[in-house]
Amino acid sequence: MPAAHQPIRVVVVDDHTVMRAGVVALLAPVPDIAVVGEAADGRAAVEVVERLAPDVALVDLRMPVVDGVEATAAITAGPAPTRVLILTTYDTDVEIERAVEAGAIGYLLKDTTAEQLAEAVRSAARGETVLAPRVAERLVALMRRPAPVVLTAREQDVLGAVADGLSNAEIGRRLVIAEATVKTHLLRVFAKLDVSDRTRAVVVAMERGLLPGRG
């Protein structure tokens, strides 16, 4: 955060000249914010940030040479105490996850108003997370999404044998393991799939694509 009475120093990064100029124009009348640099790709952005050490970098996601996610990771890992605020037209789950994982402190969409943009820059400079409402909703949904189920190779073998109609004893002979071991694998599969019987386990596994070559 800049010292009192000093403007927040911002770098604007976007490969579209008109868009970049538009962001600069939106921030120009704001007395407590000063655009001190610009860049047209991710590599140039990292260089500008290292040279100028701004308080906030407004970074587009899809750019040539180095994209916004890579640039964000490099900036946040670098020596400059710069906060990265993504400003993009894209709000897909993948884009949001990648940006947040790379270290972005905020994620805005390009339909943001001048007032919202200025306030977001101030919040980012203070170290506060800034999210467009649609992005916040998506992040909450992502966090609530159940963790993917993964079956081990042996659990797949056992469940595949169940799908073939084999009994536990027959599965044991096919896989050359004890019948008690077959039961143990099945219990683990039931727990992972949240089911209570063999038939349901096979159905759910097939629905989720957990039995390769079946379904």
N, C-alpha and C positions, 0 to 999 in steps of 0.2 A: 504494500500500500504506500503510495507516495506521501511525502511529508505534507503537513497542513499548508494550505494555500498554494501548493504546487499542483498543476493539472495532472490528470492521469494520462500517462504516455501510452499511446496505442499504435500498433502496427496492423495494417489491413492487408490480408493475403487472399487473392482471388485471381484466377487466370483470365476472367472476363474484364476487360478494361472498363467497359461501361458500368458494370456492377461495382467494381472497385471504386470508381469515381463517385458512384452514387452513395456508397457507404461513407466515403470521405466527406461528401457534401452534407450528408445527414448529421455528421458529428461536428462539422466545422463551426456551427453557431453555438455549440455547447461550451460554456466558459470554463468548466472544470475538466474538460477532456481535450487532449491535443494529439492529433495524428502525426507521428514523427517519422513514419516510414511505410513503404508499400512493397509488396512482392507478388510476382505473377505465377509462382510455382512453389512447391514445398521445399525444394533445396534452397532456393533464394530466400525463403522465409526463415529457415534455420540460420542462414548467414546474417540476415538483417537483425534477427533477434540477438544473436551472439554479439553483434557489433553495437547495437543500440540499447540492449537490455530494457525493453519497454515493460510497463506494468501488465499490459494485456495484449495478446495477439488475437485478432479476429481472423479465423482461418476457415476457408472453404474446404469441402471434403474432396471433391473430384477435380484433380488438377494434373497437368502433365509433369513429367520428370520424377517428382516425388509427390504422392497424394497427401491429403490433409491428415490422415491417420498416422502415416509414417512421420510427417513433419511434427505432429503433436507429440509423438513419443520422443522424438529427438529434442524438441524444445523443453519438454518437462523434465528430461533427464540431463539437460545441459546446465551450465553454471548460472545462467541468467534466471532470476526469480520471476519469470514471466508466466502469467496464467493464460491458458489457451481457452478461448471461447469459440466454439464451432458456430459458423453462420452458413447455412446451406439450404437447399431446396428439398433435400432428401430426409425422410423420417422413417425409413424402414428399420426393423428390429436389428438387422445385421449392421447397418451403418451406425446406429446408436450404440450398440454394444461395443463395436470396435473403437469408436471415439472415446467412450468412457474408459475402456480398458487401457487406452493409450495415455490417459491422464488428463483429458479435457475436463475443465471445471464446470463447463456449461455447454448447452446445445440449443441454439436458436434457429428458427426458420426464417427464410428471407421475406416472409410477409410481416415481419416484426415492424412496428411503428418506430419512428425516430425517438419518441419518448421511452418506449420499451427498450430500445437498443442502448440508449444512454444509461438508463437505470441498470441494465444488465452489465454494462462495462463497469459501472461503479461497484456493483455487487461482486463481480469477478475480482476486481482489484482488492476488495476487502477479504477475498478468500472464500466467498460464499458460492455455493452451487446455484447455477441458473439454468432452468429448463423451460422450454416452451411448453404450454399446457399439453399439447398432443404428445410431445416427447415424454413428459412426466407420466402420462397415462400408459404409454407403451412400456416404460421402464417398470412401472408397478406390475403390469401384466406379466412381464418377463420374470420378475422376481417371484411371482406366484405360480409360475409354470412348474409342474412337477419335474423332478430330476429324471433324466432318461434312464430306462431300465437296461442293464447290460447283463446278458447271460454268459457264463464262461463256456468255453468250448465243450467241456464235459457235460455241463447242464444242457447245452443244445443237443448233444448226442443222446442223452437220456430222454429228453422231451421228444426228440425226433423218433426214438424207438417207441415211445408211448403213442405218437401219432400213427405209427405203423401197426398199432394194436397189440404190441407185446406186453406180457405181464412183467412184473418186477424180476421174477426169476429168469425169464427169457432175456430181459434187458441185461441182467448180470452176465449171462452166458455170452451174449453178443459182444459186450464191452469188456469182458474178462474182469469183472469187478464183483465184489460180494453183494448179495441182495440187500443187505443192510446199508451199504454205500449208495445203492440205487435210491433207497428210501430217503436217505439224507439229502441227496441231490434234489429229489422231487420236493422235499419240504422247503428247501431254499428257493426253488423256483416258485412254489406257491406263495411264499412270503414276498418275493420280488414283484410278482404279478398281482398280488392281493387277491388270490383265488383260493378255493378250498377243495377243488377236486381236479383229477387228471384231465378230464374232457375240457373243462373251462380253461385250464392252463394252456392246452394246445390251441384252443380257439383264440385266446387273447394274444398268445405269442405270434400266431400267424397274422392276426390283425395288425400287430405292431412291427411286423417284418423281422422278428427275432429268430425265425427258423429259416435260414438261407436255403433257397431252392424249393421252398414249400409255400403254399398259399397262393 
